[in-house]
Amino acid sequence: PRLSWMMLAALIGTWDSKGRELSYLYEQLSERGVSVVRFDISLKEHTWKVEHPWKQILQSENQRDNHGEGVWESKSREELLTLMADSLASYITNMNEKQHFGAVIGVGGSCGTSLCLPALQRLPASYPRKFMFSTIQTEQQGDIIWIPSVTDVVLNRYSQKFFDSVVGSVSGLLELDNKKSNKQKINSANQKPLVAVTMFGNTSEGATKLQRLLEDSGLCDVVVFHSVGSGGRVMVDAVKCGEIQVVVDLTTTELADELCNGIFSAGPSSERISPITEGGAHHIIAPGCIDMVNFHPNSIPVEYTERKLLHWNSHTTLMRTNAEENREIAKWICESLSSADKQQVDIVLPTLGFSESSRVDKIFHDNEADKAFIQSMEDNNTRDHRITKVEANINDDEFIRRLFEITVQHLPKNSEKLTETPSLIQSRLPLLDSNDKSPRAKSLRKLCAELEAGELIIGAGSGNGLSAKCSIAGGASMLICYNSGRFRMAGVGSLAGLLPFSNANLVVEEMANEILSSVPNDSIVLAGVCGTDPALRGFLMEKWLKKLKKKGFSGVQNFPTVGLMDGLFRENLEETGMSYSSEVEMIKCARNLGLLTTPYVFCSEDVKQMVAAGADIIVIHLGLTASNSIGARTVALNLEQCPSFIQELTNLAHSLRPDVIVLIHGGPLATPSDVEFVLQRTTRVAGFY
């Protein structure tokens, strides 16, 4: 009896001619705790005992064709070998679905290998482990662990060490797999989505950047495949098996090799491109290295010897593709996507080079050839798949960031997943001195505890004591006491707080007692501060902030803010000293006084200024909230445009200071479903304000 399904192995070979050798492997593996099931592909009678005789394999898979036992005699050797190879592939796949082998081992010379190889290739990409003990080498190894027999597959005192290599490799890896399984007991329902990224030497820089961004986000696991023919084939097999949810095809050089008979072809585009969407994955095509073909240095075809060549290493010489070839590759890609749903594909094209070697100052730079590819993609895109052009080289940060954003948008996830995994919403929490008892430190400890528990931070505006009490009871993380809150309670829109109807700072002071006395003492309550108030310039602003701190406020926010103003009016405000920079100075002062700082930001320049000022939380403001009874009807961004804008500012903030917390506010985010829509399409956004 086997220890577990992981310690079960299938042993395949021609028992009529290799029975002694196969029996040795069977006995040695059995002694090491591996349960072995024997499969015979001899096509001849013999006396060796096996669980699955060759006739059973043939009959089981061909019974619908009424192949009787005597049919074998009427077929030629070539026909019989083809029939056995096809039958074995189907038979072993069906058996694996029932018994779940930990390993499948093929043994044979050239003929035996040709019979075993289709069966090994048809099995799922990552499991079971696949071994081939063979006298030959092949370019079709893929994820098969190839163990050379060195001599013919004959057991003697010289070759025994090679047989023992098979025994050690199989039993050792199965034992390791079994131990890991018993320790981890991974529940597949809780696994992160798996993203495949294709790479090559000329796209390795970009692939590495993308891998780090995706892994740091905590949203997915990443597997990188080298586009060297076998890598592309294995990746496609993994998609077919349902293991990969998104493919970022950063390197499609295998198509160039297919067109020009290079050494790294993964087959025609119908085999390399089409199966990805057919397998259910989202396909992001960023066709890196379509500008080169790979050859062995000493075997470059005569017709290409006068082309632009680059000696890459001792094994590979690269040839630059021309405009005609690039047009054809683009056409192939589009044809292979003709049956793919419009929502399954994103095509992202760098306009400043498809490889590191095609930069302006590099040997493969050919602007006309690159333009020919891009134009052909657009001309042949009959299914109207999304095409995004980025003015960057394929390895540039700008291009990789765009790929990252698109990838995240298409990861399968839901709101429950977002709130279960803290790493999805904050990559690094602020470091706090344990002796710091300031309102800022107390507030951040409380907010960080929420993030560590996998919760979202929710900020709620309050215009009176009742709204404050209800917000805390409803689970708000913090309250904001600001002058517009009073106007909203009176049924007037928030913009009233920006007009000369009252003194914004004095209104907050008046509201303080009512709101602070309505909520528990440990509640986080922020004061809206008008940083442009001409009556609070210089040391007077510091004095005002100290007064708010003494009243019991935990921190501040820059409201009213000139960030909501634009055009000539905004320009004049900036020119006359009532500028956004005044709000930045207020935030900086509040931070120095030990208050929590949560400023609104509206653009990348605002992010830079507020992060530099030490803001603990930045709130990305999308404009006046729409849709509710006192909201706006016109917004600057629609809901679909918000994720990319938010992600851009979030990435910038974390690149400047990884511990800054990012929240979102306003614009089309008027309902829980609106917020959910954005959170599911962005990373490291910690909540809503």
HELIX and SHEET records of a PDB file:
HELIX    1   1 TRP A    5  MET A    7  5                                   3    
HELIX    2   2 TRP A   15  GLU A   31  1                                  17    
HELIX    3   3 TRP A   54  ASN A   62  1                                   9    
HELIX    4   4 GLN A   63  ASP A   65  5                                   3    
HELIX    5   5 GLU A   69  SER A   74  5                                   6    
HELIX    6   6 ARG A   77  GLN A   99  1                                  23    
HELIX    7   7 SER A  110  ARG A  122  1                                  13    
HELIX    8   8 GLN A  160  GLN A  184  1                                  25    
HELIX    9   9 SER A  188  ASN A  190  5                                   3    
HELIX   10  10 GLY A  201  THR A  203  5                                   3    
HELIX   11  11 SER A  204  SER A  217  1                                  14    
HELIX   12  12 SER A  230  LYS A  240  1                                  11    
HELIX   13  13 THR A  253  CYS A  260  1                                   8    
HELIX   14  14 SER A  269  ARG A  272  1                                   4    
HELIX   15  15 SER A  274  GLU A  278  1                                   5    
HELIX   16  16 VAL A  302  TYR A  304  5                                   3    
HELIX   17  17 ALA A  323  SER A  336  1                                  14    
HELIX   18  18 LYS A  342  GLN A  344  5                                   3    
HELIX   19  19 GLU A  356  SER A  358  5                                   3    
HELIX   20  20 ASN A  367  ASN A  380  1                                  14    
HELIX   21  21 ASP A  397  GLN A  409  1                                  13    
HELIX   22  22 SER A  415  GLU A  420  1                                   6    
HELIX   23  23 PRO A  422  LEU A  424  5                                   3    
HELIX   24  24 PRO A  439  GLU A  452  1                                  14    
HELIX   25  25 GLY A  465  ALA A  473  1                                   9    
HELIX   26  26 ASN A  483  MET A  489  1                                   7    
HELIX   27  27 SER A  494  LEU A  498  5                                   5    
HELIX   28  28 ALA A  504  LEU A  516  1                                  13    
HELIX   29  29 PRO A  534  LEU A  536  5                                   3    
HELIX   30  30 PHE A  539  LYS A  551  1                                  13    
HELIX   31  31 VAL A  562  LEU A  564  5                                   3    
HELIX   32  32 GLY A  567  GLU A  575  1                                   9    
HELIX   33  33 TYR A  580  ASN A  592  1                                  13    
HELIX   34  34 SER A  604  ALA A  612  1                                   9    
HELIX   35  35 LEU A  639  GLN A  641  5                                   3    
HELIX   36  36 CYS A  642  LEU A  656  1                                  15    
HELIX   37  37 PRO A  672  LEU A  679  1                                   8    
SHEET    1   A 5 SER A  35  ASP A  40  0                                        
SHEET    2   A 5 LEU A   8  GLY A  13  1                                        
SHEET    3   A 5 ALA A 103  GLY A 108  1                                        
SHEET    4   A 5 ARG A 129  SER A 134  1                                        
SHEET    5   A 5 ILE A 145  PRO A 148  1                                        
SHEET    1   B 6 ASP A 221  HIS A 226  0                                        
SHEET    2   B 6 LEU A 194  MET A 199  1                                        
SHEET    3   B 6 VAL A 246  ASP A 249  1                                        
SHEET    4   B 6 HIS A 282  ILE A 285  1                                        
SHEET    5   B 6 VAL A 345  PRO A 350  1                                        
SHEET    6   B 6 ARG A 386  VAL A 390  1                                        
SHEET    1   C 3 MET A 292  PHE A 295  0                                        
SHEET    2   C 3 THR A 317  ARG A 320 -1                                        
SHEET    3   C 3 LEU A 309  HIS A 311 -1                                        
SHEET    1   D 9 LEU A 596  THR A 597  0                                        
SHEET    2   D 9 GLY A 555  ASN A 558  1                                        
SHEET    3   D 9 VAL A 525  VAL A 529  1                                        
SHEET    4   D 9 MET A 478  CYS A 481  1                                        
SHEET    5   D 9 ILE A 457  SER A 462  1                                        
SHEET    6   D 9 GLY A 687  PHE A 688  1                                        
SHEET    7   D 9 ILE A 661  HIS A 665  1                                        
SHEET    8   D 9 ILE A 617  HIS A 621  1                                        
SHEET    9   D 9 TYR A 600  VAL A 601  1                                        
END                                                                             
